Structure formats: C-alpha cells, structure tokens
C-alpha cells in the first residue's frame, strides 16, 4: 500500500527580490541591529577579572609602577602596604609600614623606591629593588621624614628628587632633608590633592576644601593662580601629552 502525504504538508514559497531599490532602508536597519547587539553585549558583559585578596582593612590608596606594568602597590587603613603582581594576582611583599591610615603613595620615575605617608606625620621611603630577598632589613624603611602637620596627599617630581605634600599647607621637600624647601599657604583650611605636571615638571596643581584649584611653580615663592569652582574637587590628574590640560574629579559627578 502506498500513502501520499501531499495534502498534509503545504510548502509556501516566499519570493524575495534582492533589488536594493525595493529596500531603501535595508542598510540602516541592519546597522541599527548590529549596533543594538553590541550595546546588549556590553550591558551583559562581565568586566570583573579577579580580586586581589589579602588586606585586612579598607584599601585607602593605590599606585602603579612607572616602568613595570604588572607591579602595583596598595596602602590600607591599618597601615599595611602590599606590592602586587597583576599578572599572577599574587602579593609579592607586605610591609607593616605605619601605625595609622596610609594616606598616600608616590614613586619616582626610576622606580627603585617609593614613599608613603600616614596620619602620624611620617613620610617613609621603601626599597623596591630588594623585594625578592628574605633579608629582615628590607622590612625597615630606607629613610623617614617627620612633618609638623598632617598630610592628605603627596606626589614626586618627574625629574628631580623632590616631593610635594599637601594638608594644612602645600610644602616642597627634598628627599633627604628634614625641613621643607618651600611652604605655600593661600588661606584655606585643608588641601586634599596635589599633582606635579609630567611635562612642565615645576608646575603643580592642588585642590582645597574651599572648592578652589591652585597652580604652583616650585621655582617661585608664591602661588601662581587660584580658581574657585561650584563644588569641591577631590582629585586631580594631568594630561601626559598636553601640558596645559588636567582633569578634576568634582563632587558634582563631573
């Protein structure tokens, strides 16, 4: 017996004309679909790569190495400083550096050592070249500077052995001297952030609690210029390519 199913299955042929004149919006439609697909991929993507676990308290500051891209230093509120290898996501070395909050970290361009500062007015210098040695002397700072006032932030000069700090005032230090070379004060309560210009290396900018941003030239005894914004600036960053441009992280979310 032979049974035919021609009446049970109906195949509908849909004609399609590929003439672009009949579909004038085909390219814009496909472009919009592709654009929406990319946006959805970004929305549902997972940018989290991994966590660097080891600190027992809140991490207060971070610093990258100027020449070794996989090396990063972190300072916590319990005074602990850790050096991380980002490639392996492991801690290379740990210092019980301070007895209070590590407020700021900075490193010269040669990357042989770095500086840290805490709430106890101590600026300490740490050796990065001896991380792989097990010598107990490596856990001690190379040098310590004691300031007369609290320091909120600091930065290192890009060419010379100079430090600039901010807190009650902005002060310029030489790495081995116990007294600051210059001290700047423009009648503000607290200066929160200070950064050297990477190109015009003697120029630096600082943000203060009175919503102001002040420019300084370390070769001159007085500040250069002061601008007051609508809200306070918490951090500054200079453009590494254009010496006259910097970015300010303001409390108005801009």
C-alpha positions as CSV (number, residue, x, y, z in Angstrom):
1,X,0.0,0.0,0.0
2,X,1.3,3.4,-0.9
3,X,0.1,6.5,1.0
4,X,0.7,10.0,-0.3
5,X,1.0,13.0,2.2
6,X,0.8,15.8,-0.3
7,X,-2.4,17.1,1.2
8,X,-0.9,17.1,4.8
9,X,2.2,19.2,4.2
10,X,2.0,22.6,2.5
11,X,5.2,24.3,1.4
12,X,4.8,28.0,0.8
13,X,7.4,29.7,-1.4
14,X,8.1,33.2,-0.3
15,X,9.6,35.3,-3.2
16,X,12.4,37.7,-2.3
17,X,13.7,40.4,-4.5
18,X,17.3,41.5,-3.8
19,X,17.0,44.6,-5.8
20,X,18.3,47.5,-3.5
21,X,15.8,49.9,-5.0
22,X,12.9,47.9,-3.4
23,X,14.6,48.1,0.1
24,X,15.9,51.6,0.6
25,X,16.2,51.2,4.4
26,X,17.9,47.8,4.5
27,X,21.4,49.1,5.3
28,X,20.3,51.4,8.1
29,X,18.1,48.6,9.6
30,X,21.0,46.2,9.6
31,X,23.4,48.8,11.0
32,X,20.9,49.6,13.8
33,X,20.5,45.9,14.6
34,X,24.3,45.4,14.8
35,X,24.6,48.4,17.0
36,X,21.9,47.2,19.4
37,X,23.6,43.8,19.5
38,X,26.9,45.4,20.5
39,X,25.2,47.5,23.2
40,X,23.5,44.5,24.7
41,X,26.8,42.6,24.7
42,X,28.4,45.4,26.7
43,X,25.5,45.7,29.1
44,X,25.5,42.0,29.9
45,X,29.3,41.6,29.8
46,X,31.4,40.6,32.8
47,X,34.3,43.1,33.1
48,X,35.4,41.7,36.5
49,X,38.6,39.8,36.0
50,X,39.8,38.9,39.5
51,X,40.3,40.1,43.1
52,X,43.5,40.8,45.0
53,X,42.7,39.5,48.4
54,X,45.0,40.0,51.4
55,X,44.3,43.3,53.1
56,X,42.5,43.1,56.5
57,X,41.2,46.7,56.3
58,X,39.9,49.1,53.7
59,X,42.4,50.0,50.9
60,X,43.0,53.7,51.1
61,X,45.3,54.3,48.1
62,X,46.8,52.6,45.0
63,X,49.9,53.3,43.0
64,X,51.2,51.8,39.7
65,X,54.9,51.2,38.9
66,X,56.2,53.7,36.2
67,X,58.0,51.0,34.2
68,X,56.8,47.6,35.4
69,X,53.2,47.3,34.1
70,X,52.4,44.2,36.2
71,X,53.5,45.8,39.5
72,X,51.1,47.7,41.8
73,X,51.3,49.0,45.4
74,X,48.4,49.4,47.8
75,X,48.1,51.0,51.2
76,X,45.4,50.2,53.7
77,X,43.8,51.9,56.7
78,X,45.6,49.6,59.1
79,X,49.0,50.9,58.0
80,X,49.8,47.8,55.8
81,X,51.4,48.2,52.4
82,X,51.4,45.4,49.8
83,X,53.1,45.0,46.5
84,X,51.1,43.0,43.9
85,X,51.9,41.2,40.7
86,X,48.9,41.8,38.5
87,X,49.8,39.0,36.0
88,X,49.7,36.3,38.7
89,X,47.3,38.2,41.0
90,X,49.5,37.4,44.0
91,X,51.1,39.5,46.7
92,X,54.9,40.0,46.2
93,X,55.7,41.6,49.5
94,X,54.0,43.1,52.6
95,X,55.2,45.8,54.9
96,X,53.7,46.7,58.3
97,X,54.6,50.2,57.4
98,X,52.6,52.5,59.6
99,X,50.5,52.5,62.7
100,X,47.7,54.6,61.2
101,X,46.0,55.1,57.9
102,X,48.2,55.2,54.8
103,X,47.1,58.4,53.2
104,X,49.1,58.5,50.0
105,X,51.8,56.7,47.9
106,X,54.2,58.1,45.3
107,X,57.1,56.8,43.3
108,X,59.9,58.4,41.2
109,X,60.2,57.6,37.5
110,X,63.2,55.3,38.0
111,X,61.0,53.0,40.2
112,X,63.8,52.0,42.7
113,X,61.9,53.0,45.8
114,X,58.6,54.7,46.8
115,X,57.2,56.9,49.5
116,X,54.3,56.5,51.9
117,X,52.7,58.9,54.4
118,X,50.3,58.3,57.3
119,X,48.2,60.3,59.8
120,X,51.1,60.4,62.2
121,X,53.0,62.9,60.1
122,X,55.6,60.2,58.9
123,X,56.9,60.1,55.3
124,X,58.7,56.8,54.9
125,X,60.9,55.6,52.0
126,X,60.7,51.9,50.9
127,X,63.1,49.9,48.8
128,X,61.5,48.1,45.7
129,X,64.7,46.6,44.4
130,X,65.1,44.1,47.2
131,X,61.6,42.5,47.2
132,X,62.8,39.0,46.4
133,X,65.4,39.0,49.2
134,X,64.5,37.5,52.5
135,X,66.7,39.9,54.5
136,X,64.9,41.3,57.5
137,X,66.5,44.7,56.9
138,X,64.2,45.1,53.9
139,X,61.2,45.4,56.2
140,X,62.7,48.7,57.6
141,X,62.3,52.0,55.7
142,X,65.3,53.5,54.0
143,X,64.5,56.9,55.4
144,X,61.9,58.7,57.4
145,X,60.8,62.3,57.3
146,X,58.6,63.7,60.2
147,X,56.4,66.6,59.2
148,X,54.9,69.2,61.6
149,X,51.3,68.9,60.2
150,X,49.0,66.2,58.8
151,X,49.4,65.3,55.1
152,X,46.5,64.3,52.9
153,X,48.3,63.6,49.7
154,X,51.7,63.9,48.0
155,X,53.5,63.5,44.7
156,X,57.0,63.0,43.4
157,X,58.8,65.2,40.9
158,X,59.2,63.6,37.5
159,X,62.9,64.5,37.1
160,X,64.4,65.7,40.4
161,X,64.5,64.1,43.9
162,X,61.7,66.4,45.2
163,X,58.4,65.6,47.0
164,X,55.4,67.9,47.2
165,X,52.9,67.3,50.0
166,X,49.5,68.9,50.9
167,X,47.4,69.1,54.1
168,X,47.2,72.3,56.2
169,X,49.6,73.8,53.5
170,X,51.4,72.8,50.4
171,X,55.1,72.0,51.1
172,X,58.1,71.2,48.8
173,X,60.6,68.6,50.2
174,X,64.0,67.3,49.1
175,X,64.2,63.5,49.7
176,X,66.9,63.6,52.3
177,X,66.2,66.9,54.1
178,X,64.2,67.0,57.3
179,X,62.8,70.5,56.6
180,X,60.7,71.6,53.6
181,X,62.3,73.8,50.9
182,X,59.2,75.9,50.4
183,X,55.8,76.2,52.1
184,X,52.7,77.7,50.3
185,X,49.5,78.8,52.0
186,X,46.6,80.7,50.5
187,X,44.3,80.9,53.5
188,X,42.4,77.6,53.0
189,X,41.6,75.0,55.7
190,X,42.8,71.8,54.0
191,X,44.4,70.9,50.7
192,X,43.2,67.4,49.6
193,X,45.2,66.6,46.4
194,X,48.3,67.8,44.7
195,X,50.0,66.6,41.4
196,X,53.1,67.6,39.5
197,X,52.8,68.3,35.8
198,X,54.6,65.5,33.9
199,X,55.8,67.9,31.1
200,X,56.2,71.3,32.8
201,X,57.7,69.5,35.7
202,X,58.0,72.5,38.0
203,X,54.2,73.3,37.8
204,X,51.8,71.6,40.1
205,X,48.1,71.9,40.9
206,X,46.3,71.4,44.2
207,X,42.6,71.2,45.2
208,X,41.4,72.5,48.6
209,X,38.4,72.4,50.8
210,X,37.1,75.9,49.8
211,X,36.3,74.5,46.3
212,X,39.5,76.0,44.8
213,X,42.1,74.7,42.5
214,X,45.5,76.4,42.8
215,X,48.5,76.4,40.5
216,X,52.0,76.5,41.9
217,X,55.5,76.9,40.4
218,X,58.1,75.3,42.7
219,X,60.7,77.8,41.5
220,X,58.7,80.7,42.9
221,X,57.9,81.6,46.5
222,X,54.2,82.4,45.8
223,X,51.3,80.5,44.1
224,X,50.5,81.4,40.5
225,X,46.7,81.4,40.2
226,X,43.6,80.2,42.1
227,X,40.2,79.3,40.6
228,X,37.1,78.6,42.8
229,X,34.5,76.1,41.4
230,X,30.9,75.5,42.4
231,X,31.8,72.3,44.4
232,X,34.8,70.7,45.9
233,X,37.4,68.9,43.8
234,X,38.7,65.6,45.4
235,X,41.4,64.6,43.0
236,X,43.5,65.9,40.0
237,X,45.2,64.3,37.1
238,X,47.4,66.0,34.4
239,X,47.2,65.1,30.7
240,X,50.6,63.3,29.9
241,X,50.5,64.7,26.3
242,X,49.3,68.2,26.7
243,X,51.0,70.2,29.5
244,X,48.2,72.7,29.8
245,X,45.3,70.3,30.4
246,X,44.3,68.5,33.6
247,X,41.2,66.6,34.8
248,X,39.5,67.4,38.1
249,X,37.2,64.9,39.9
250,X,34.5,67.1,41.2
251,X,31.7,66.4,43.7
252,X,29.0,67.3,41.2
253,X,29.7,64.0,39.5
254,X,31.6,65.6,36.6
